[in-house]
Amino acid sequence: MEFMKLIGTVLAVCFHPSCASSAFGEHRICRRGTEKPCYKITSFQDSRLRASFEAAREKCREDDGELLSIETENEQRLVERIVQELRASDGDFWIGLRRSPQYNVDCSAQYYWLDYSQATFRNWLVTEPSCGLDQCVALLYRPSSSAVQKKRNLFKWTDYNCNSRNNFICKYSDEKHPVPTPAGNITTHTGIDDLTLVPKHPPITVDNDRIKTELSESSVSISDDTINIYYILLAILPVMLLLILVVSGVFCFRVMSRRRKEQNEIYAVPGQWVRPVAPKSQNSYEH
């Protein structure tokens, strides 16, 4: 009975409606659960479900967000950790960096954040920006590529044709006022304090010491103690059930073996089973 209850509990957690929602490719994580900044990762294995730059931006703005601005190296690391924890399939992610269509000799100076962030941090791929017709920017994410390619390209920024279809990341932060965005690859710390990543549905958590990054005084302390891990539970469910069955089988076998051994020991004790002696006949008493 206890074994069946355990299986029922595991299945109930896995097939909870909030778990099913992760199949649609949206994962929202907020600071301390409800505080800003929040991040929503939208990824689809089917490329037909992905969105152009403008369509992705509209999806973010539907719930008062904007395509992601990455303001510091620490925030870049944070986004990388979130995407890696979700184990998304191959597919680049739109971010909220775009180039002005106005011609300028230094095209890198024409890139600006859609949320009016003035951060100057950049994480371009070595050959980017190409300064051609591609004006929108995406985060490269192809984890199935070779180790050499991943080391060189993973999570780097590249310019894209804005009509291409990609996954995307939305960011929900305090309102910013329009300011010019200077060019360059400078890391500017913006006062983002320690972030505790909390999923929209937080009944399942992981150890908050698992993905903590040692950073400088004004850096971000990254912790995934409450990152949504339904996908992990779904992946290990068959192994868990098999392990439970094996342990139960071994336990039952040992119990049965012990009982059989006890019975054999009882039968083997001398004098426990004595053959009855036939009563003496009357003639034997007369002698």
C-alpha positions in Angstrom: 0.0 0.0 0.0 2.8 2.4 0.9 4.5 1.6 -2.4 1.4 2.5 -4.4 1.0 5.7 -2.5 4.6 6.7 -3.3 4.0 6.0 -7.0 0.8 8.0 -6.9 2.5 11.0 -5.4 5.3 11.0 -8.0 2.7 10.8 -10.8 0.6 13.5 -9.3 3.5 15.9 -9.2 4.6 15.1 -12.8 1.2 15.6 -14.3 0.3 18.7 -12.4 -1.2 21.3 -14.7 1.7 23.7 -14.0 4.1 21.0 -15.2 2.2 20.5 -18.4 2.5 24.2 -19.2 6.2 23.8 -19.7 5.6 21.8 -22.8 4.5 25.1 -24.5 8.1 26.4 -24.2 7.5 29.3 -21.7 9.5 29.5 -18.5 9.2 32.6 -16.3 11.6 33.3 -13.5 11.5 36.3 -11.1 13.6 37.8 -8.4 12.3 36.4 -5.1 9.3 35.0 -6.9 7.5 38.2 -7.8 10.0 41.1 -7.7 11.6 42.5 -10.8 13.6 41.9 -12.9 11.8 38.8 -14.3 12.9 36.8 -17.3 10.7 34.6 -19.6 12.4 32.1 -21.8 10.3 31.1 -24.8 11.8 28.2 -26.9 10.3 25.7 -29.3 11.9 22.6 -30.8 9.7 23.1 -33.8 11.2 26.0 -35.7 7.8 26.8 -37.3 6.6 27.9 -33.9 9.4 30.4 -33.5 9.0 34.1 -34.1 10.5 37.0 -36.1 12.1 39.9 -34.2 9.0 42.1 -34.3 6.6 39.2 -33.4 8.8 38.2 -30.5 8.8 41.8 -29.3 5.0 42.0 -29.5 4.7 38.8 -27.4 6.9 40.3 -24.7 5.0 43.6 -24.7 1.6 41.8 -24.3 2.4 41.3 -20.6 4.3 44.6 -20.2 7.8 43.2 -20.9 10.4 43.9 -23.6 13.0 41.8 -25.4 15.9 41.1 -23.1 18.5 43.7 -22.4 21.8 42.3 -21.1 23.4 45.1 -19.1 26.4 43.5 -17.4 28.6 40.5 -17.7 27.0 39.1 -14.6 23.6 39.3 -16.2 25.0 37.6 -19.2 26.1 34.7 -17.0 22.7 34.7 -15.3 20.9 34.3 -18.6 23.3 31.6 -19.7 22.6 29.6 -16.5 18.8 30.0 -16.9 18.9 28.7 -20.5 21.2 25.8 -19.6 19.0 24.8 -16.7 16.0 24.6 -19.0 17.9 22.4 -21.4 16.4 24.0 -24.5 17.0 22.4 -27.9 19.2 24.1 -30.5 17.9 27.5 -31.5 19.1 31.0 -31.1 17.3 33.6 -28.9 16.3 37.1 -29.9 17.5 39.8 -27.5 16.4 43.4 -27.4 19.4 44.9 -29.3 18.8 46.5 -32.7 20.7 48.7 -35.1 19.3 52.0 -36.3 18.7 52.0 -40.0 20.5 55.3 -40.4 23.8 54.9 -42.1 26.9 55.6 -40.1 30.6 54.7 -40.7 30.8 53.1 -37.2 27.8 50.8 -37.4 28.5 49.3 -34.0 27.6 52.7 -32.5 24.1 52.5 -34.0 23.0 49.6 -31.8 20.5 50.4 -29.1 18.4 48.6 -26.5 14.7 48.5 -27.0 14.1 49.1 -23.3 16.2 52.3 -23.4 19.0 50.8 -21.3 22.2 52.8 -21.6 24.4 49.8 -20.7 27.5 49.5 -22.9 28.2 45.8 -22.3 28.6 43.7 -25.5 29.3 40.0 -26.1 29.7 39.9 -29.9 30.9 36.9 -31.8 34.4 37.6 -33.1 33.2 38.4 -36.6 30.2 40.5 -35.5 28.5 42.9 -36.0 28.7 42.4 -39.7 27.2 45.8 -40.4 25.3 44.5 -43.4 21.6 44.2 -43.9 21.1 42.3 -40.7 20.0 44.8 -38.0 18.6 42.6 -35.2 20.6 40.7 -32.6 20.3 37.2 -31.3 22.0 35.1 -28.6 23.6 32.0 -30.3 22.5 28.7 -28.6 23.5 25.4 -30.3 24.4 23.0 -27.6 24.6 20.0 -29.9 27.5 21.5 -31.9 31.1 20.3 -31.4 33.0 21.2 -28.3 35.2 23.6 -30.3 32.3 25.4 -31.8 30.5 25.6 -28.4 33.6 27.1 -26.8 33.8 29.8 -29.5 30.2 30.5 -30.2 27.9 29.5 -27.4 25.9 32.5 -26.0 27.8 35.0 -28.2 25.8 37.7 -29.9 25.3 37.8 -33.7 23.3 40.1 -36.0 20.4 38.5 -37.9 17.9 39.3 -40.5 14.9 40.6 -38.5 12.5 38.4 -40.4 14.3 35.2 -39.3 12.5 32.9 -36.9 14.1 32.4 -33.5 13.3 31.7 -29.9 13.3 34.7 -27.6 13.8 36.0 -24.1 11.6 38.7 -22.5 12.6 40.8 -19.6 10.4 42.6 -17.1 12.1 45.4 -15.2 11.4 48.8 -13.8 10.6 51.4 -16.4 13.6 53.1 -18.1 13.7 56.6 -19.6 15.0 57.0 -23.2 18.8 57.6 -23.2 21.4 57.1 -25.9 23.4 53.9 -25.8 27.1 54.3 -26.3 29.1 51.8 -28.3 31.8 49.5 -27.2 32.3 46.3 -25.3 32.5 47.8 -21.8 31.0 46.0 -18.8 29.0 48.4 -16.7 27.6 47.3 -13.3 24.1 48.6 -12.9 23.5 47.9 -9.2 21.6 44.6 -9.7 21.8 43.0 -6.3 21.7 39.3 -5.3 19.1 37.5 -7.3 17.2 34.5 -6.0 15.7 32.7 -9.0 12.1 31.7 -8.2 9.8 30.0 -10.8 6.2 31.0 -11.4 5.1 27.7 -9.9 7.6 27.0 -7.0 6.5 23.7 -5.4 9.7 21.9 -6.4 13.1 23.4 -5.6 16.8 22.6 -5.9 19.7 23.3 -3.6 20.6 26.9 -3.6 24.3 26.1 -3.4 24.4 24.3 -6.8 24.8 27.2 -9.2 26.2 30.0 -7.0 28.9 32.1 -8.8 31.7 33.8 -7.0 31.7 37.4 -8.2 33.0 40.8 -7.2 31.5 43.2 -4.6 28.8 44.7 -6.9 28.1 41.5 -8.8 25.2 39.2 -9.0 25.0 36.1 -6.8 23.4 33.4 -8.9 21.3 30.8 -7.2 18.9 28.3 -8.8 17.3 27.1 -5.5 13.9 27.4 -7.0 14.3 27.1 -10.7 11.5 25.2 -12.4 12.8 21.5 -12.5 9.7 19.8 -13.7 11.6 18.8 -16.9 14.2 17.1 -14.7 11.6 15.1 -12.8 9.9 14.0 -16.0 13.3 12.9 -17.4 14.2 10.8 -14.3 10.7 9.4 -13.6 11.3 6.0 -15.4 14.6 5.6 -13.5 12.9 6.4 -10.2 10.1 3.8 -10.9 12.6 1.2 -11.9 14.7 1.8 -8.8 11.6 1.6 -6.6 10.6 -1.7 -8.2 14.1 -3.2 -7.8 14.4 -2.1 -4.1 10.9 -3.5 -3.4 11.8 -6.8 -5.1 15.0 -7.2 -3.2 13.3 -6.4 0.1 10.5 -9.0 -0.5 13.1 -11.6 -1.5 15.1 -11.1 1.7 12.0 -11.3 3.9 10.9 -14.5 2.2 14.4 -16.0 2.5 14.5 -15.1 6.2 11.2 -16.8 6.9 12.2 -19.9 5.0 15.5 -20.1 6.9 13.6 -19.8 10.2 11.3 -22.7 9.3 14.2 -24.9 8.3 15.9 -24.2 11.6 12.8 -25.3 13.5 12.5 -28.5 11.6 16.2 -29.3 12.1 16.2 -29.0 16.0 16.6 -32.6 17.6 13.7 -33.6 19.8 11.2 -31.3 18.3 9.6 -34.1 16.4 9.5 -37.3 18.5 8.0 -40.5 17.1 5.2 -41.7 19.5 6.0 -44.9 21.5 3.5 -47.7 21.2 1.7 -48.6 24.6 3.0 -51.7 26.3 0.7 -54.7 26.1 -0.9 -56.3 29.2 1.3 -59.3 28.9 4.4 -57.3 29.4 3.1 -56.1 32.8 2.5 -59.7 33.9 6.1 -60.5 33.4 
